[in-house]
Amino acid sequence: MSAVNGDEIGEVVLSHGQRQGIRLIGLAGIVGGIVMIVVAIIVWIAVSAQLRAENITIPDDAPFFAGKVVDGPIDAFIQAGVINMHALESSDGKTYAELDRDDPVRQTVMTASFLRASLFTSVVSFGVALFAAGVGVVFILFGWALRMIVPSPARVSTRATAG
């Protein structure tokens, strides 16, 4: 086989079983990608619903989204920042670790720290869901590409009889 105008370098000859195996892998990629996207959507909706059920409203002194109910990653991140700001104000700028054990503000700062950690966990959950959806799209594209590169046995036999 020789190259014609650089368009055709060569052809890989696959057995019927190899063709079926590659197409099956492509189909698995497509199905796996769809599953990942569906699970990502379910996780996103579940985390959003749980945040909404907490009925957390971003206070008026927030830099953005004041008065909005926390139900998404950006809202949760902003609310965590506001909680930190309020905790530092109440402790004169000291963190939990910097406060004396008998300081009455220490409990408030600790609670603020736990609330921030919970909000950051939801932010990470949204990020993981978005990442999973992105990987799902890539799986679908790779699966589709494999199935386009390796024709089905029906398409191969149709070409053979037509040529």
RASUL-V949683 format. One record per backbone hydrogen bond with DSSP energy under -1.0 kcal/mol. CO is the residue of the C=O (numbers start at 0). NH is the residue of the N-H. If there is no record, write none. Layout:
<<CO NH> <CO NH>>
This chain:
<<3 6> <14 18> <15 19> <16 20> <17 21> <18 22> <19 23> <20 24> <21 25> <22 26> <23 27> <24 28> <25 29> <26 30> <27 31> <28 32> <29 33> <30 34> <31 35> <32 36> <33 37> <34 38> <35 39> <36 40> <37 41> <38 42> <39 43> <40 44> <41 45> <42 46> <43 47> <44 48> <45 49> <46 50> <47 51> <48 52> <51 54> <55 69> <57 66> <58 61> <64 67> <67 57> <71 75> <72 76> <73 77> <74 78> <75 79> <76 80> <77 81> <78 82> <79 83> <80 84> <81 85> <82 86> <83 87> <84 88> <85 89> <86 90> <87 92> <88 91> <90 93> <94 98> <99 102> <102 105> <104 108> <105 109> <106 110> <107 111> <108 112> <109 113> <110 114> <111 115> <112 116> <113 117> <114 118> <115 119> <116 120> <117 121> <118 122> <119 123> <120 124> <121 125> <122 126> <123 127> <124 128> <125 129> <126 130> <127 131> <128 132> <129 133> <130 134> <131 135> <132 136> <133 137> <134 138> <135 139> <136 140> <137 141> <138 142> <139 143> <140 144> <141 145> <142 146> <143 147> <144 148> <145 149> <151 155> <152 156> <153 157> <154 158> <155 159> <156 160> <157 161> <158 162>>
